[in-house]
Every structure is written in C-alpha cells, then in structure tokens.
Amino acid sequence: MATPRDKRRVTVITGGPVLVEGPVEMVLEDGTVVESDRFVVAVCACRRSKRFPLCDTSHRARKR
C-alpha cells in the first residue's frame, strides 16, 4: 500500500500541460531518460514544445 510520501499529485490542465509534483524521472519512447528535481514539473501534452517532454508554453501560441 502506498504511503502519502509515495504519492505524486498530477494535475491535468485543459489546453495546457500536465503538472506533476516532482522530482520526476520520465522515460521517453526511445528510452531517453529526462529528470527534473523541481517541486512541480510541467509536462507537455500538445507536443509543440521545443523542450519536449517539458512544457515551454508553446500551447499558448495563437492559431491564425
């Protein structure tokens, strides 16, 4: 059974990133490991980020 310390909160932002309480370790499809020790990590959900899998706020760009 998970203890409160083992749990991580994940917040899904509609039209924006997925916020994950850190630190986190993400494994990409190609096996690349991305780590962040920040207290909250913004994970890109739109795949527009130049820093994918981390969000760079590219989802905010207006479509013309």
Summary of the structure (lengths in Angstrom):
residues: 64
radius of gyration: 13.1
end to end distance: 49.5
largest distance: 49.5
contacts: 125
relative contact order: 0.20
helix: 5%
strand: 31%
